[in-house]
């Protein structure tokens, strides 16, 4: 607990440096993850928002990430959630984390 807030919730609220770049890489990693599982094949005409929502829901379903309350599921929150997920997979000295 940090100041009475659950540590995982506190960590997920942190602002990430290079969040836009982390999100771009996270989206690519998420696409690779989903297609690698054989559950989806994204088309070039699929929007980024559609891909983002699908990847988020798949990661929640697979219990890779914790779900947001349904009333907080918005593109900005999902972009942050995916960037956080990806940042935790990178080595601490990765350029996107500095």
FIZAVO-220313 format. One record per residue: residue number from 1; y, z, x of N, C-alpha, C in turn. Coordinates in nm, 2 decimals. Atoms other than C-alpha are relative to their C-alpha. Layout:
REM FIZAVO-220313
<num: NUM	n_yy: Y	n_zz: Z	n_xx: X	ca_yy: Y	ca_zz: Z	ca_xx: X	c_yy: Y	c_zz: Z	c_xx: X>
...
***
This chain:
REM FIZAVO-220313
<num: 1	n_yy: -0.12	n_zz: 0.00	n_xx: 0.08	ca_yy: 0.00	ca_zz: 0.00	ca_xx: 0.00	c_yy: 0.13	c_zz: 0.00	c_xx: 0.09>
<num: 2	n_yy: -0.12	n_zz: 0.01	n_xx: -0.06	ca_yy: 0.34	ca_zz: -0.10	ca_xx: 0.12	c_yy: 0.11	c_zz: 0.03	c_xx: -0.10>
<num: 3	n_yy: -0.11	n_zz: -0.04	n_xx: 0.10	ca_yy: 0.63	ca_zz: 0.08	ca_xx: -0.06	c_yy: -0.06	c_zz: 0.00	c_xx: -0.14>
<num: 4	n_yy: 0.06	n_zz: 0.00	n_xx: 0.14	ca_yy: 0.39	ca_zz: 0.12	ca_xx: -0.36	c_yy: -0.05	c_zz: -0.13	c_xx: -0.05>
<num: 5	n_yy: 0.04	n_zz: 0.14	n_xx: 0.04	ca_yy: 0.30	ca_zz: -0.25	ca_xx: -0.36	c_yy: -0.13	c_zz: -0.03	c_xx: 0.07>
<num: 6	n_yy: 0.13	n_zz: 0.04	n_xx: -0.06	ca_yy: -0.05	ca_zz: -0.38	ca_xx: -0.30	c_yy: 0.03	c_zz: -0.09	c_xx: 0.12>
<num: 7	n_yy: -0.02	n_zz: 0.08	n_xx: -0.13	ca_yy: -0.07	ca_zz: -0.52	ca_xx: 0.06	c_yy: -0.02	c_zz: -0.15	c_xx: -0.02>
<num: 8	n_yy: 0.03	n_zz: 0.14	n_xx: 0.02	ca_yy: -0.22	ca_zz: -0.85	ca_xx: -0.06	c_yy: 0.12	c_zz: -0.07	c_xx: -0.07>
<num: 9	n_yy: -0.11	n_zz: 0.04	n_xx: 0.08	ca_yy: 0.06	ca_zz: -0.89	ca_xx: -0.31	c_yy: 0.13	c_zz: -0.01	c_xx: 0.09>
<num: 10	n_yy: -0.11	n_zz: -0.01	n_xx: -0.09	ca_yy: 0.32	ca_zz: -0.79	ca_xx: -0.05	c_yy: 0.00	c_zz: -0.12	c_xx: 0.10>
<num: 11	n_yy: 0.02	n_zz: 0.11	n_xx: -0.09	ca_yy: 0.18	ca_zz: -1.04	ca_xx: 0.20	c_yy: 0.03	c_zz: -0.14	c_xx: -0.06>
<num: 12	n_yy: -0.01	n_zz: 0.13	n_xx: 0.07	ca_yy: 0.18	ca_zz: -1.32	ca_xx: -0.06	c_yy: 0.15	c_zz: -0.03	c_xx: -0.03>
<num: 13	n_yy: -0.14	n_zz: 0.02	n_xx: 0.04	ca_yy: 0.55	ca_zz: -1.26	ca_xx: -0.13	c_yy: 0.09	c_zz: -0.04	c_xx: 0.12>
<num: 14	n_yy: -0.08	n_zz: 0.03	n_xx: -0.12	ca_yy: 0.66	ca_zz: -1.31	ca_xx: 0.24	c_yy: 0.04	c_zz: -0.15	c_xx: 0.00>
<num: 15	n_yy: -0.05	n_zz: 0.13	n_xx: -0.02	ca_yy: 0.87	ca_zz: -1.61	ca_xx: 0.31	c_yy: -0.06	c_zz: -0.05	c_xx: 0.13>
<num: 16	n_yy: 0.06	n_zz: 0.07	n_xx: -0.12	ca_yy: 0.70	ca_zz: -1.85	ca_xx: 0.55	c_yy: 0.10	c_zz: -0.08	c_xx: 0.07>
<num: 17	n_yy: -0.07	n_zz: 0.09	n_xx: -0.07	ca_yy: 0.87	ca_zz: -2.02	ca_xx: 0.83	c_yy: -0.07	c_zz: -0.13	c_xx: -0.01>
<num: 18	n_yy: 0.06	n_zz: 0.13	n_xx: 0.01	ca_yy: 0.81	ca_zz: -2.39	ca_xx: 0.81	c_yy: -0.09	c_zz: -0.02	c_xx: -0.12>
<num: 19	n_yy: 0.08	n_zz: 0.00	n_xx: 0.12	ca_yy: 0.68	ca_zz: -2.35	ca_xx: 0.46	c_yy: -0.03	c_zz: -0.15	c_xx: -0.05>
<num: 20	n_yy: 0.01	n_zz: 0.14	n_xx: 0.04	ca_yy: 0.74	ca_zz: -2.72	ca_xx: 0.37	c_yy: -0.11	c_zz: -0.07	c_xx: 0.08>
<num: 21	n_yy: 0.10	n_zz: 0.06	n_xx: -0.09	ca_yy: 0.54	ca_zz: -2.84	ca_xx: 0.67	c_yy: -0.14	c_zz: 0.06	c_xx: -0.02>
<num: 22	n_yy: 0.12	n_zz: -0.07	n_xx: 0.03	ca_yy: 0.27	ca_zz: -2.58	ca_xx: 0.60	c_yy: -0.06	c_zz: -0.05	c_xx: -0.13>
<num: 23	n_yy: 0.05	n_zz: 0.05	n_xx: 0.13	ca_yy: 0.24	ca_zz: -2.70	ca_xx: 0.24	c_yy: -0.05	c_zz: -0.14	c_xx: 0.01>
<num: 24	n_yy: 0.05	n_zz: 0.13	n_xx: -0.02	ca_yy: 0.20	ca_zz: -3.06	ca_xx: 0.35	c_yy: -0.14	c_zz: 0.00	c_xx: 0.06>
<num: 25	n_yy: 0.13	n_zz: -0.01	n_xx: -0.07	ca_yy: -0.08	ca_zz: -2.97	ca_xx: 0.58	c_yy: -0.10	c_zz: 0.07	c_xx: -0.10>
<num: 26	n_yy: 0.09	n_zz: -0.07	n_xx: 0.10	ca_yy: -0.23	ca_zz: -2.73	ca_xx: 0.31	c_yy: -0.05	c_zz: -0.10	c_xx: -0.10>
<num: 27	n_yy: 0.04	n_zz: 0.10	n_xx: 0.11	ca_yy: -0.23	ca_zz: -3.01	ca_xx: 0.05	c_yy: -0.11	c_zz: -0.09	c_xx: 0.06>
<num: 28	n_yy: 0.10	n_zz: 0.09	n_xx: -0.07	ca_yy: -0.42	ca_zz: -3.24	ca_xx: 0.30	c_yy: -0.13	c_zz: 0.08	c_xx: 0.01>
<num: 29	n_yy: 0.12	n_zz: -0.08	n_xx: -0.02	ca_yy: -0.66	ca_zz: -2.96	ca_xx: 0.38	c_yy: -0.07	c_zz: 0.03	c_xx: -0.14>
<num: 30	n_yy: 0.06	n_zz: -0.02	n_xx: 0.13	ca_yy: -0.71	ca_zz: -2.89	ca_xx: 0.01	c_yy: -0.07	c_zz: -0.12	c_xx: -0.06>
<num: 31	n_yy: 0.06	n_zz: 0.12	n_xx: 0.04	ca_yy: -0.78	ca_zz: -3.25	ca_xx: -0.07	c_yy: -0.13	c_zz: -0.02	c_xx: 0.07>
<num: 32	n_yy: 0.13	n_zz: 0.02	n_xx: -0.08	ca_yy: -1.04	ca_zz: -3.26	ca_xx: 0.21	c_yy: -0.10	c_zz: 0.10	c_xx: -0.05>
<num: 33	n_yy: 0.09	n_zz: -0.11	n_xx: 0.05	ca_yy: -1.19	ca_zz: -2.93	ca_xx: 0.08	c_yy: -0.06	c_zz: -0.05	c_xx: -0.13>
<num: 34	n_yy: 0.05	n_zz: 0.04	n_xx: 0.13	ca_yy: -1.22	ca_zz: -3.06	ca_xx: -0.28	c_yy: -0.09	c_zz: -0.12	c_xx: 0.00>
<num: 35	n_yy: 0.08	n_zz: 0.12	n_xx: -0.01	ca_yy: -1.35	ca_zz: -3.40	ca_xx: -0.19	c_yy: -0.13	c_zz: 0.03	c_xx: 0.08>
<num: 36	n_yy: 0.12	n_zz: -0.04	n_xx: -0.08	ca_yy: -1.59	ca_zz: -3.25	ca_xx: 0.06	c_yy: -0.10	c_zz: 0.07	c_xx: -0.08>
<num: 37	n_yy: 0.10	n_zz: -0.06	n_xx: 0.09	ca_yy: -1.74	ca_zz: -3.04	ca_xx: -0.21	c_yy: -0.06	c_zz: -0.09	c_xx: -0.10>
<num: 38	n_yy: 0.05	n_zz: 0.10	n_xx: 0.09	ca_yy: -1.79	ca_zz: -3.35	ca_xx: -0.41	c_yy: 0.03	c_zz: 0.02	c_xx: -0.14>
<num: 39	n_yy: -0.03	n_zz: -0.03	n_xx: 0.14	ca_yy: -1.62	ca_zz: -3.22	ca_xx: -0.72	c_yy: 0.11	c_zz: -0.10	c_xx: -0.05>
<num: 40	n_yy: -0.11	n_zz: 0.08	n_xx: 0.04	ca_yy: -1.33	ca_zz: -3.47	ca_xx: -0.72	c_yy: 0.02	c_zz: -0.12	c_xx: 0.10>
<num: 41	n_yy: -0.04	n_zz: 0.10	n_xx: -0.09	ca_yy: -1.22	ca_zz: -3.80	ca_xx: -0.58	c_yy: 0.14	c_zz: -0.04	c_xx: -0.04>
<num: 42	n_yy: -0.14	n_zz: 0.02	n_xx: 0.04	ca_yy: -0.84	ca_zz: -3.82	ca_xx: -0.58	c_yy: 0.03	c_zz: -0.15	c_xx: 0.01>
<num: 43	n_yy: -0.04	n_zz: 0.14	n_xx: -0.01	ca_yy: -0.68	ca_zz: -4.16	ca_xx: -0.65	c_yy: 0.14	c_zz: 0.00	c_xx: 0.06>
<num: 44	n_yy: -0.14	n_zz: 0.02	n_xx: -0.05	ca_yy: -0.36	ca_zz: -4.30	ca_xx: -0.49	c_yy: 0.10	c_zz: 0.02	c_xx: -0.11>
<num: 45	n_yy: -0.10	n_zz: -0.01	n_xx: 0.11	ca_yy: -0.20	ca_zz: -4.29	ca_xx: -0.83	c_yy: 0.01	c_zz: 0.15	c_xx: -0.05>
<num: 46	n_yy: -0.01	n_zz: -0.14	n_xx: 0.04	ca_yy: -0.26	ca_zz: -3.91	ca_xx: -0.88	c_yy: 0.12	c_zz: 0.06	c_xx: 0.06>
<num: 47	n_yy: -0.12	n_zz: -0.06	n_xx: -0.06	ca_yy: 0.06	ca_zz: -3.72	ca_xx: -0.84	c_yy: -0.03	c_zz: 0.12	c_xx: 0.08>
<num: 48	n_yy: 0.01	n_zz: -0.12	n_xx: -0.08	ca_yy: 0.12	ca_zz: -3.45	ca_xx: -0.59	c_yy: -0.02	c_zz: 0.12	c_xx: -0.09>
<num: 49	n_yy: 0.01	n_zz: -0.12	n_xx: 0.09	ca_yy: 0.16	ca_zz: -3.20	ca_xx: -0.88	c_yy: -0.14	c_zz: 0.01	c_xx: -0.06>
<num: 50	n_yy: 0.14	n_zz: 0.00	n_xx: 0.05	ca_yy: -0.18	ca_zz: -3.30	ca_xx: -1.02	c_yy: -0.10	c_zz: 0.05	c_xx: 0.10>
<num: 51	n_yy: 0.09	n_zz: -0.04	n_xx: -0.11	ca_yy: -0.35	ca_zz: -3.26	ca_xx: -0.69	c_yy: 0.02	c_zz: 0.15	c_xx: 0.03>
<num: 52	n_yy: -0.03	n_zz: -0.14	n_xx: -0.02	ca_yy: -0.18	ca_zz: -2.93	ca_xx: -0.63	c_yy: -0.06	c_zz: 0.09	c_xx: -0.10>
<num: 53	n_yy: 0.05	n_zz: -0.09	n_xx: 0.10	ca_yy: -0.28	ca_zz: -2.78	ca_xx: -0.96	c_yy: -0.16	c_zz: 0.00	c_xx: 0.01>
<num: 54	n_yy: 0.14	n_zz: 0.01	n_xx: -0.01	ca_yy: -0.64	ca_zz: -2.91	ca_xx: -0.92	c_yy: -0.05	c_zz: 0.08	c_xx: 0.12>
<num: 55	n_yy: 0.04	n_zz: -0.07	n_xx: -0.12	ca_yy: -0.67	ca_zz: -2.77	ca_xx: -0.57	c_yy: 0.01	c_zz: 0.15	c_xx: -0.02>
<num: 56	n_yy: -0.02	n_zz: -0.14	n_xx: 0.02	ca_yy: -0.52	ca_zz: -2.44	ca_xx: -0.67	c_yy: -0.11	c_zz: 0.06	c_xx: -0.09>
<num: 57	n_yy: 0.11	n_zz: -0.05	n_xx: 0.10	ca_yy: -0.77	ca_zz: -2.40	ca_xx: -0.97	c_yy: -0.13	c_zz: 0.00	c_xx: 0.07>
<num: 58	n_yy: 0.13	n_zz: 0.00	n_xx: -0.07	ca_yy: -1.06	ca_zz: -2.50	ca_xx: -0.75	c_yy: -0.01	c_zz: 0.11	c_xx: 0.10>
<num: 59	n_yy: 0.00	n_zz: -0.11	n_xx: -0.09	ca_yy: -0.97	ca_zz: -2.25	ca_xx: -0.48	c_yy: -0.01	c_zz: 0.14	c_xx: -0.07>
<num: 60	n_yy: 0.02	n_zz: -0.12	n_xx: 0.08	ca_yy: -0.94	ca_zz: -1.98	ca_xx: -0.75	c_yy: -0.14	c_zz: 0.01	c_xx: -0.05>
<num: 61	n_yy: 0.13	n_zz: 0.01	n_xx: 0.05	ca_yy: -1.27	ca_zz: -2.09	ca_xx: -0.90	c_yy: -0.10	c_zz: 0.04	c_xx: 0.10>
<num: 62	n_yy: 0.09	n_zz: -0.03	n_xx: -0.11	ca_yy: -1.44	ca_zz: -2.07	ca_xx: -0.56	c_yy: 0.03	c_zz: 0.14	c_xx: 0.06>
<num: 63	n_yy: -0.04	n_zz: -0.13	n_xx: -0.04	ca_yy: -1.28	ca_zz: -1.73	ca_xx: -0.51	c_yy: 0.05	c_zz: 0.00	c_xx: 0.15>
<num: 64	n_yy: -0.06	n_zz: 0.01	n_xx: -0.14	ca_yy: -1.11	ca_zz: -1.85	ca_xx: -0.19	c_yy: 0.14	c_zz: 0.07	c_xx: 0.00>
<num: 65	n_yy: -0.13	n_zz: -0.07	n_xx: 0.02	ca_yy: -0.77	ca_zz: -1.73	ca_xx: -0.32	c_yy: 0.00	c_zz: 0.07	c_xx: -0.13>
<num: 66	n_yy: -0.02	n_zz: -0.07	n_xx: 0.13	ca_yy: -0.66	ca_zz: -1.49	ca_xx: -0.59	c_yy: 0.09	c_zz: -0.07	c_xx: -0.09>
<num: 67	n_yy: -0.08	n_zz: 0.07	n_xx: 0.10	ca_yy: -0.53	ca_zz: -1.63	ca_xx: -0.91	c_yy: 0.13	c_zz: 0.07	c_xx: -0.03>
<num: 68	n_yy: -0.13	n_zz: -0.06	n_xx: 0.04	ca_yy: -0.17	ca_zz: -1.58	ca_xx: -1.01	c_yy: -0.01	c_zz: 0.02	c_xx: -0.15>
<num: 69	n_yy: 0.00	n_zz: -0.01	n_xx: 0.15	ca_yy: -0.10	ca_zz: -1.45	ca_xx: -1.36	c_yy: 0.05	c_zz: -0.13	c_xx: -0.06>
<num: 70	n_yy: -0.02	n_zz: 0.13	n_xx: 0.06	ca_yy: -0.10	ca_zz: -1.75	ca_xx: -1.59	c_yy: 0.15	c_zz: -0.03	c_xx: -0.02>
<num: 71	n_yy: -0.14	n_zz: 0.03	n_xx: 0.03	ca_yy: 0.27	ca_zz: -1.71	ca_xx: -1.68	c_yy: 0.08	c_zz: -0.03	c_xx: 0.13>
<num: 72	n_yy: -0.07	n_zz: 0.02	n_xx: -0.13	ca_yy: 0.36	ca_zz: -1.74	ca_xx: -1.30	c_yy: -0.05	c_zz: -0.13	c_xx: 0.06>
<num: 73	n_yy: 0.06	n_zz: 0.13	n_xx: -0.05	ca_yy: 0.16	ca_zz: -2.07	ca_xx: -1.25	c_yy: 0.11	c_zz: -0.11	c_xx: -0.02>
<num: 74	n_yy: -0.11	n_zz: 0.10	n_xx: 0.00	ca_yy: 0.45	ca_zz: -2.30	ca_xx: -1.16	c_yy: -0.01	c_zz: -0.07	c_xx: 0.14>
<num: 75	n_yy: 0.02	n_zz: 0.08	n_xx: -0.12	ca_yy: 0.47	ca_zz: -2.57	ca_xx: -0.89	c_yy: 0.06	c_zz: 0.07	c_xx: 0.12>
<num: 76	n_yy: -0.06	n_zz: -0.07	n_xx: -0.11	ca_yy: 0.70	ca_zz: -2.36	ca_xx: -0.66	c_yy: -0.10	c_zz: 0.11	c_xx: 0.05>
<num: 77	n_yy: 0.09	n_zz: -0.11	n_xx: -0.04	ca_yy: 0.46	ca_zz: -2.06	ca_xx: -0.67	c_yy: -0.14	c_zz: -0.06	c_xx: 0.06>
<num: 78	n_yy: 0.13	n_zz: 0.06	n_xx: -0.05	ca_yy: 0.15	ca_zz: -2.29	ca_xx: -0.62	c_yy: 0.02	c_zz: -0.06	c_xx: 0.14>
<num: 79	n_yy: -0.02	n_zz: 0.05	n_xx: -0.13	ca_yy: 0.31	ca_zz: -2.46	ca_xx: -0.32	c_yy: 0.00	c_zz: 0.12	c_xx: 0.10>
<num: 80	n_yy: -0.01	n_zz: -0.11	n_xx: -0.08	ca_yy: 0.38	ca_zz: -2.12	ca_xx: -0.17	c_yy: -0.14	c_zz: 0.06	c_xx: 0.02>
<num: 81	n_yy: 0.14	n_zz: -0.05	n_xx: 0.00	ca_yy: 0.02	ca_zz: -2.00	ca_xx: -0.25	c_yy: -0.08	c_zz: -0.08	c_xx: 0.09>
<num: 82	n_yy: 0.08	n_zz: 0.08	n_xx: -0.09	ca_yy: -0.13	ca_zz: -2.30	ca_xx: -0.08	c_yy: 0.04	c_zz: 0.01	c_xx: 0.14>
<num: 83	n_yy: -0.05	n_zz: -0.01	n_xx: -0.13	ca_yy: 0.09	ca_zz: -2.27	ca_xx: 0.22	c_yy: -0.05	c_zz: 0.13	c_xx: 0.06>
<num: 84	n_yy: 0.05	n_zz: -0.13	n_xx: -0.04	ca_yy: -0.01	ca_zz: -1.90	ca_xx: 0.25	c_yy: -0.15	c_zz: -0.02	c_xx: 0.04>
<num: 85	n_yy: 0.15	n_zz: 0.02	n_xx: -0.02	ca_yy: -0.38	ca_zz: -2.00	ca_xx: 0.22	c_yy: -0.02	c_zz: -0.07	c_xx: 0.13>
<num: 86	n_yy: 0.02	n_zz: 0.08	n_xx: -0.12	ca_yy: -0.35	ca_zz: -2.26	ca_xx: 0.49	c_yy: 0.05	c_zz: 0.08	c_xx: 0.13>
<num: 87	n_yy: -0.05	n_zz: -0.07	n_xx: -0.12	ca_yy: -0.14	ca_zz: -2.04	ca_xx: 0.73	c_yy: -0.10	c_zz: 0.10	c_xx: 0.05>
<num: 88	n_yy: 0.09	n_zz: -0.10	n_xx: -0.04	ca_yy: -0.41	ca_zz: -1.78	ca_xx: 0.73	c_yy: -0.12	c_zz: -0.06	c_xx: 0.07>
<num: 89	n_yy: 0.11	n_zz: 0.07	n_xx: -0.07	ca_yy: -0.66	ca_zz: -2.04	ca_xx: 0.86	c_yy: 0.04	c_zz: -0.04	c_xx: 0.14>
<num: 90	n_yy: -0.05	n_zz: 0.05	n_xx: -0.13	ca_yy: -0.44	ca_zz: -2.13	ca_xx: 1.16	c_yy: 0.00	c_zz: 0.11	c_xx: 0.11>
<num: 91	n_yy: -0.01	n_zz: -0.11	n_xx: -0.11	ca_yy: -0.45	ca_zz: -1.95	ca_xx: 1.50	c_yy: 0.14	c_zz: 0.05	c_xx: 0.00>
<num: 92	n_yy: -0.13	n_zz: -0.07	n_xx: 0.00	ca_yy: -0.17	ca_zz: -1.70	ca_xx: 1.54	c_yy: 0.11	c_zz: -0.08	c_xx: 0.09>
<num: 93	n_yy: -0.09	n_zz: 0.07	n_xx: -0.08	ca_yy: -0.01	ca_zz: -1.92	ca_xx: 1.81	c_yy: 0.03	c_zz: -0.14	c_xx: -0.04>
<num: 94	n_yy: -0.02	n_zz: 0.14	n_xx: 0.05	ca_yy: 0.00	ca_zz: -2.24	ca_xx: 1.60	c_yy: 0.15	c_zz: -0.02	c_xx: -0.01>
<num: 95	n_yy: -0.14	n_zz: 0.03	n_xx: 0.01	ca_yy: 0.34	ca_zz: -2.41	ca_xx: 1.62	c_yy: 0.06	c_zz: 0.01	c_xx: -0.14>
<num: 96	n_yy: -0.06	n_zz: -0.01	n_xx: 0.13	ca_yy: 0.38	ca_zz: -2.41	ca_xx: 1.24	c_yy: 0.02	c_zz: 0.15	c_xx: -0.04>
<num: 97	n_yy: -0.01	n_zz: -0.14	n_xx: 0.03	ca_yy: 0.36	ca_zz: -2.03	ca_xx: 1.24	c_yy: 0.12	c_zz: 0.07	c_xx: 0.08>
<num: 98	n_yy: -0.11	n_zz: -0.06	n_xx: -0.08	ca_yy: 0.65	ca_zz: -1.98	ca_xx: 1.49	c_yy: 0.13	c_zz: -0.04	c_xx: -0.04>
***
